């Protein structure tokens, strides 16, 4: 049953956090008591991984809402909070009705290979060839007496150094900043066009670019943590942790989407640890061809660490 007013839903109920309607929903709060008996709802929800897809269907009018799991909070009393990103959610609010949920859990990794079977028995040996005729032996001379050993000579000078090894002697598709991978031969390599390092950033071309940034001892004011060209991509997840000198801290991620002149973002985070973290907030802006992740410090001194996934 959907409870649209209580973020700590009762038995068999679920609460949804949204701004306008379910198409911008950010979190689902599931009560641990299942509709069906003998089901461990809490263990199932706590085992959800980031990237899991699920669908909610209104059993009255069959309108569906599909989401991706971004974060799971398990330390709430009889409730599990699941932070989400809408994928294909109808722009509506279903009301206080029954909702059916279907989770599409990602497949596990492959198991280890079994041990090799025993070797087959060896084949029988072939027949031996015939022996050639022996030559006649010459007569042995008499052995002379052994002479006394001479004194040891002085050591000779060191020989010249050998030539240097060849290393990679053949590189396919060479170009500046490309990272080399083996082509499977002793001296050959491939310069990968989709895997580069420019002295500061490692880039793996495909559907995602990963970077990191650090800001230390940030005091009152505005501070740019990271910036890059707006043409690099169209959206990003800025994973972060902030730690204040007094020990207060929180972790979370800022979701952002932008064009050449504007940006929209949402900050999702854990509850505060060891005191309030209200003294630091994040923002994302776009303008002049540059996207910036910034923090505003109103109190305290903070260390900020981020890992950025840019989607393009």
C-alpha positions in Angstrom: 0.0 0.0 0.0 1.4 3.5 -0.9 1.4 6.0 2.0 1.8 9.5 0.5 2.3 11.3 3.9 4.4 9.3 6.3 8.2 8.9 5.7 8.2 6.1 8.3 5.5 3.9 6.7 3.5 1.3 8.6 3.4 -2.5 8.0 3.3 -3.4 4.2 3.4 0.3 3.3 5.9 2.4 1.2 6.5 6.1 1.2 7.9 8.0 -1.8 10.0 11.3 -1.6 9.3 13.5 -4.7 9.0 17.2 -5.6 6.2 17.4 -8.2 5.2 13.9 -9.0 6.7 10.4 -9.3 8.7 11.3 -12.4 11.1 13.3 -10.2 11.1 10.8 -7.2 14.4 10.6 -5.3 13.8 8.0 -2.6 11.6 5.1 -1.6 11.0 4.1 2.1 10.0 0.4 2.4 8.6 -1.0 5.6 10.3 -4.3 6.4 7.0 -6.3 7.0 6.1 -8.1 3.7 2.6 -8.6 2.3 3.4 -12.3 1.9 4.3 -14.4 5.0 7.7 -16.1 5.5 9.5 -13.5 3.3 12.6 -11.7 4.7 11.9 -8.2 3.2 14.7 -6.5 5.2 17.5 -8.9 4.0 16.3 -8.6 0.4 16.2 -4.7 0.4 19.6 -4.5 2.2 21.2 -6.7 -0.5 20.2 -4.4 -3.4 23.2 -3.0 -5.3 23.7 0.3 -7.0 22.5 -0.1 -10.6 19.6 -2.4 -9.8 16.5 -1.6 -11.9 12.9 -1.9 -10.5 9.4 -1.1 -11.7 6.4 0.1 -9.6 2.9 -0.5 -11.1 -0.4 1.0 -10.0 -2.6 -2.1 -9.7 -5.7 0.1 -10.3 -4.8 1.7 -13.7 -1.6 -0.2 -14.6 0.5 3.0 -14.9 4.1 2.1 -14.4 7.2 3.9 -13.0 10.8 2.6 -13.6 13.9 3.6 -11.5 17.6 2.8 -11.0 19.0 2.2 -7.5 21.7 4.8 -6.6 22.1 4.2 -2.8 20.7 2.0 -0.1 20.4 3.2 3.6 20.0 0.3 6.0 20.4 1.7 9.5 16.8 3.0 9.9 14.3 1.5 12.3 12.1 -1.2 10.5 12.5 0.8 7.3 15.0 0.7 4.3 15.6 3.9 2.3 16.4 3.3 -1.4 17.7 6.4 -3.3 16.8 6.3 -7.0 17.2 7.9 -10.4 14.0 7.9 -12.6 14.4 6.1 -15.9 10.9 6.0 -17.4 8.5 7.2 -14.8 5.0 8.5 -15.6 4.4 12.2 -14.6 1.6 11.4 -12.1 1.0 10.5 -8.4 -0.8 7.2 -8.0 -2.6 8.1 -4.8 -3.3 5.8 -1.8 -3.5 2.5 -3.7 -1.8 -0.8 -3.9 1.6 -0.7 -5.8 3.3 -3.8 -7.2 7.1 -3.7 -7.3 9.3 -5.8 -9.6 13.1 -5.8 -9.0 15.5 -6.7 -11.8 18.7 -7.7 -9.9 22.0 -7.8 -11.8 23.5 -11.3 -12.4 26.3 -12.4 -10.1 29.9 -13.0 -11.3 31.0 -16.3 -12.9 32.2 -19.0 -10.6 35.8 -20.3 -10.7 36.9 -22.9 -13.3 36.9 -26.5 -12.3 40.2 -28.4 -11.9 41.8 -30.1 -15.0 41.2 -33.8 -15.7 43.9 -36.4 -15.4 46.3 -36.9 -18.3 45.8 -39.9 -20.7 48.3 -42.8 -20.7 51.4 -42.5 -23.0 51.4 -44.3 -26.3 53.8 -47.3 -26.9 57.4 -46.6 -28.0 58.4 -47.2 -31.7 61.0 -49.8 -32.6 64.7 -48.9 -32.4 66.7 -48.5 -35.6 69.6 -50.8 -36.3 73.0 -49.8 -35.0 75.8 -48.7 -37.4 79.1 -50.5 -37.6 81.8 -49.4 -35.1 85.1 -48.0 -36.4 88.4 -49.6 -35.4 90.0 -48.2 -32.3 93.5 -46.7 -32.5 96.2 -47.7 -30.0 96.5 -45.6 -26.8 99.8 -43.7 -26.1 101.4 -43.8 -22.7 100.4 -41.1 -20.2 103.1 -38.5 -19.2 103.7 -37.5 -15.6 101.7 -34.5 -14.3 103.7 -31.2 -13.9 103.5 -29.1 -10.7 100.8 -26.4 -10.7 101.9 -22.8 -11.5 101.0 -19.7 -9.5 97.7 -18.0 -10.2 97.8 -15.1 -12.7 96.5 -11.6 -11.9 92.8 -10.9 -12.7 92.0 -9.5 -16.1 90.3 -6.2 -16.7 86.5 -6.1 -16.9 84.8 -6.6 -20.2 82.8 -3.9 -22.0 79.0 -3.6 -21.1 76.6 -5.5 -23.3 74.1 -3.8 -25.6 70.8 -2.6 -24.1 67.6 -4.7 -24.6 65.2 -3.7 -27.4 62.0 -3.3 -25.3 59.0 -2.8 -27.5 60.4 -2.8 -31.0 57.1 -2.6 -32.9 54.2 -0.3 -31.8 50.9 -0.4 -33.7 48.9 2.9 -34.1 51.5 5.1 -32.2 50.2 8.6 -31.1 50.9 11.1 -28.2 49.5 10.2 -24.7 48.2 6.7 -25.8 48.8 4.0 -23.3 50.6 0.8 -24.6 49.2 -2.7 -24.2 50.8 -5.9 -25.4 49.9 -7.4 -28.7 50.7 -10.9 -27.5 54.3 -11.0 -28.9 57.5 -10.6 -26.9 58.4 -7.1 -28.4 55.1 -5.8 -29.9 52.6 -3.3 -28.4 49.4 -1.5 -29.4 48.9 2.3 -28.6 45.3 2.3 -27.5 43.3 5.2 -28.9 40.6 4.9 -26.2 43.1 4.7 -23.2 45.2 7.8 -22.7 47.2 9.7 -20.0 48.1 13.4 -20.5 50.2 13.8 -17.3 47.3 14.6 -15.1 44.2 12.7 -16.2 43.7 9.0 -17.2 40.9 8.8 -19.8 39.1 5.6 -20.8 37.0 6.5 -23.9 33.6 4.9 -24.1 30.4 5.9 -22.2 32.1 7.3 -19.1 35.1 9.4 -18.0 36.5 9.1 -14.4 38.4 11.9 -12.6 39.2 12.8 -9.0 39.9 16.0 -7.1 40.9 17.1 -3.6 40.4 20.4 -1.7 42.2 20.7 1.7 41.8 23.1 4.6 38.9 25.1 2.9 37.7 28.0 5.1 34.8 30.5 4.8 34.0 31.4 1.2 33.4 29.9 -2.3 35.9 27.3 -3.6 36.0 25.5 -7.0 36.7 21.8 -6.5 36.7 20.7 -10.1 36.0 22.2 -13.6 36.1 20.9 -17.1 34.8 21.7 -20.6 31.0 21.5 -20.9 31.5 19.6 -24.2 33.2 16.8 -22.3 29.8 15.2 -21.6 26.2 16.0 -20.7 25.9 14.7 -17.1 28.0 13.6 -14.1 27.9 12.0 -10.7 30.3 13.7 -8.2 30.9 11.2 -5.4 32.3 13.0 -2.4 33.3 12.9 1.3 33.7 16.1 3.4 35.6 16.1 6.8 35.7 19.1 9.2 38.7 19.7 11.5 36.5 18.9 14.5 35.6 15.5 13.1 32.2 16.1 11.6 31.8 14.3 8.2 29.3 13.1 5.6 29.5 11.2 2.3 27.3 11.5 -0.8 27.0 12.3 -4.4 25.9 15.3 -6.5 24.0 14.4 -9.7 24.2 17.1 -12.4 23.1 17.7 -15.9 24.1 20.7 -18.0 24.2 22.5 -21.4 26.5 25.3 -22.5 24.9 27.9 -20.3 23.0 26.3 -17.4 23.1 23.3 -15.0 20.7 21.4 -12.7 21.9 19.3 -9.8 20.8 17.3 -6.7 22.9 16.5 -3.6 22.2 13.1 -1.9 24.1 12.3 1.2 24.4 10.1 4.3 23.3 11.4 7.7 26.0 13.5 9.5 28.6 11.8 11.6 30.2 13.3 14.8 28.3 16.6 14.5 26.6 18.8 11.9 28.0 19.4 8.4 25.7 22.3 7.6 28.8 24.5 7.3 29.6 23.2 3.8 27.3 22.9 0.7 27.8 21.9 -3.0 26.7 23.5 -6.2 27.2 22.9 -10.0 27.2 25.7 -12.6 27.8 25.9 -16.4 28.8 28.9 -18.4 31.4 30.1 -20.8 32.0 26.5 -22.0 33.0 25.3 -18.5 31.2 23.2 -15.9 32.2 23.8 -12.3 31.7 21.8 -9.1 32.0 24.3 -6.1 31.6 24.3 -2.4 30.4 27.2 -0.2 31.9 27.2 3.4 30.0 29.2 6.0 31.7 27.8 9.1 34.6 25.5 10.0 37.6 24.3 8.0 37.1 21.4 5.6 38.8 18.8 3.5 36.9 17.7 0.4 37.6 14.6 -1.8 35.7 13.8 -5.0 35.6 11.1 -7.6 33.8 12.2 -10.8 32.0 10.0 -13.4 31.3 12.1 -16.5 28.7 10.5 -18.8 28.8 11.4 -22.5 
